[in-house]
Amino acid sequence: MSTARASLRSRLVRHVTLPLLLTWGLGSALALGIASYFTQRAFDRSMLDDAYLLSAHLAQRDGRWVLDMSENDIRTVLYDQSEQVYFSIVSHDGRLIAGHAGLRAQPADDGGDSHYTDLRYQGQELRAVVLSRDTPPAQIVVALTTSSRRALLRRLVAYSVVPQVLLLLGLMLWLRRAVTRDLQPLSRLQELVETRDAADLSPLPRALLEGAASRDVHGLAGAIDALLGRVAQGVAAQREFAGDVAHELRTPLAGIRALAEYGLSQRDPAQWRDQLHAVLLSQQRASRMVDQLLAIALAQEAGAAIQLRRLDLAAAARDQLLRRLPAADRAGVELEASGLDEPAWVRADAGLVDGLLVNLLDNALRYGHRAGGGRVWIELAHRDGHQVLTICDQGPGIDAAQRELLTNRWRQGLDGHAQRLGAGLGLAIVQRYADLMQAEFRLEDGGGPVDAPGLRASVAFRVAD
C-alpha cells in the first residue's frame, strides 16, 4: 500500500525552517536569560549601594549604635518610584537598630560581606541584599518588591521577541516563495515527461529552463537529454538492424526456397545432393550475415559501456591465427606471422579485439589469395608510440578510391561481388570496433605486382602503461 509523500518544496521548507526556528528559539532564550541576569544585577547593585550608604551613617551615641539619618533622609535614599523598599539594621546581638523589625536574613554561607537572597515579608516576595559589617558590628538588609523587574522583563520580551517573530514569519513566506520559484522548472519537467509520447525522443525544449537559476536543474535537464539521445540511438540501431535483416535476408531466403523447390522437382538423387549443397552454402551466407549484423548492432549499443583494459595483443593475435589454420589449409593459403613472440600490451577490449581479428583474417582468406594458393601474413610492431597490427594478403587489392567506401556498411569490392560472398559488413565492423577502442584503422596497397597488388589492413592501438 503506497503512502502519500510530501512534496520536495514542503520538505525543503521544513528542513530549513525547523532548524531556523530551533536556532531562533534557543538564541532568544539565551538572549533573554542574559538580559534578565544583567537587569537583576543592575537592581541588586542599586540595593547594595543603598546598604553601604546606610552603613556609612551608623554612629555610636551613649554606647549604642544608631542610624544618624532623619526620616526624610531615609525616604530620599531609599526612594523608588515603582517598588516598595524595606530595610532593617540589626546589631550582632540581635537588637534592631533601625528599620522594619521583622525583616531578617541569614548571613552569607561563605562568610562574605554581602550576598543576595529572596525573602517573603508581609505577604510579599522580595529581593534583598544582606550586608554584614564588623565596624560597625551590624547586619544591614535592604529589600525591594519585584513587580517592576517582572514588568521590565515582560516589556523586554514583547519588544524583542514579537518583532523577531514577525520577521521570522516574513522570512518563512519569502523562503517558501523562493523555493517554489526555483522548483517550478522541475514541475514543468514532470508535466512534460508525463505527457510526452513514448515515441518522442527529441531533446527537451529550451523554454523549459526559463527562470531556472539552479545549475542542478540545468544538469538534470542535460542528463535527461543525454539519456533520450542514447535511447534514440538504441531505438534507431534496433530499427536499422530489423530493416537490414528484413532486407538482406529476403534474397538468401528466397534463394533457399527456390533451390529447395527445384530440388523437389527433380528425380535424380545427384540433383538433390547438388541442391542441398547449394542450400547449405546459402544458409551459411545468411547465418554469417546475421552474425555480422548482430556484431554491428552490439557495437553501436556498447559505445558507452566499453571499458578498455590492459590486453596482450600478441596473445590474442596468436590465438585467432591458430584458429584460422584449418580454413587456410582448405583455401590453399599459407599463414605467416611475425612479432607475436613477445607480449604487446595495449589498451583494448578482448571481445572487440577478437571480433576485429576474425573479420580481418576472414576477409584475407576469402579474397586475399590468387588462384591455386597464396599467402596471408600478420605482423605486430611498435611504431610511433603505438602497437600496430597489420594483416597483408596477395589478392587483387582494392582501388584507392574504393578503400574509404568499404568501411561503410553494405559496401563490397569487385571481387566480393563477383564471388557473391559476404554482405559488405566485415570492414564496417572492423572500423566500428577500432573507433570504440580509440584505435586507428587503415587500408593500404599491399605492394604486390600489378595483377595481385594485395591489401594491407592495419590497426594502431594505444600502448598500455
WOCORHU-V861200 format. One record per helix or strand of 3 or more residues. SS is the DSSP state (a for helix, b for strand). FROM is the first residue (numbers start at 0). LEN is the number of residues. Records with the same first field share a line. If there is no record, write none. Layout:
BEGIN
SS->FROM-LEN ; FROM-LEN
END
This chain:
BEGIN
a->7-49 ; 70-7 ; 146-49 ; 205-4 ; 214-50 ; 268-33 ; 312-11 ; 324-7 ; 349-18 ; 399-4 ; 404-3 ; 413-6 ; 425-11 ; 449-3
b->57-4 ; 63-4 ; 84-7 ; 95-4 ; 113-8 ; 123-11 ; 136-9 ; 308-4 ; 332-6 ; 344-4 ; 372-11 ; 385-7 ; 439-6 ; 454-9
END
